[in-house]
Amino acid sequence: MTDQVLILDPMNFKALYRRAYAQLEIANALDAKDCISKLRSIAKTGEDKKLVSELNVAYERKTTEERTFAKKIFENSECTCLIFRTFYHKTRKSRFR
């Protein structure tokens, strides 16, 4: 729905805010950041600026969570890769002997 509103009015604050929030919820950080920067440029009232600030905090928190999660996943990736390569080469050699 917000896409339809933004087609008609690309600088609609409410639609951009809702789109940015939705993009954060589905972990689409690049689109969320784009919406947040547009919101920052069109925020006029103190209330609008406060909403943009809160959204930016949510963006920072979400990206930090994603970085932490990715670090945990790939923390031992070198070790995992080494184990895989060793297993692959051993099974490959044994098949062709």
Steps between C-alpha positions, in 0.01 A plus 500: 500500500780742581649443155178623339498811718866566426436475126249783533699697758866393531557725803202388709640488854253248638545256210880530512499444876285190470708368212825552694356324803375209288839468327669480839262226609581286197875569537536707186745751641596674176144597410432600860808726505390658172156576644653635821723740308200624298305542823784697654498741206124564514446503878372845593348483845665393822269200515607388151867538592442298817338218298792498256745490790318204658495321165872561458565350846294196401703474177829511690378239749380269223823524300704439816293189573552376145877559518520315830299211361715480188816507710376206705416302189829562324716512810653161427453509124872454430503191719181369340640561154821318587307201633285493187803516270675221689189281487440577132855416396508179704171375353599605150832315516342188643240484223753496220744246647 
